[in-house]
Amino acid sequence: MFRQILLSSLGLLLICPLGSEPAAARTMRINCESQSGRTTRCPVNARWAQVRLTRTRSAAPCEGNWDFQNGNIVVRNGCRGEFEVRIDDHDGNFGGGWDGNVYEEFRLPNIGRFVVDRRSYYDSGRIREFDAIVNGSRERWWANCRGGELGSGSRRIRSSREIDRVVDFVCEDRG
């Protein structure tokens, strides 16, 4: 068992592995703290990981004040939390999450690796918004469930068999 501790003026990072996992996956706990309301990045040393907040350690709420971006847990607005991180050593194919698989992965032409975060759905009429991790970066996307379109911001992605699979999955998923 190992421990790695990193102290900085902005935050504290404590990494220690948890119980037994399959050989391909590692699970650890990370404490990440926003000091004086500033944004703090706590490295996870993995671009693909399942991250969940397990405990808020501050008076400031962590809900909506943390994210996982480019291999870092990012906390802001005074959030201090304990996070459980599951890292897969085999290219991010988790095969399941804590409450079922929270990610669904697709390979899209001209886009690449496209991972839908099933916890991030927001329905607005015929449009369903969601977070996707696109080649390692978290982005906000939308699917037009009546028109069969997929896009991000004002950008619309031309329909193809793979795009239609994503739209069908997102629109029919009860996450």
Buried (B, 14 or more C-beta within 10 A) or exposed (E): EEEEEEEEEBBBBBBEEEEEBEEEBBBBBBBBBBBEEBBBBBBBEBBBBBBBBEEBEBEBEBEEBBEBEEBBBBBBBBBBBBBBBBBBEEEBEBEEBEEEEBBBBBEBEEBEBBBBBBEBBEEEEEBBBBBBBBEBEBEEBBBBBEEEBBBBEEEEBEEEEBBEEBBEBBBEEEB
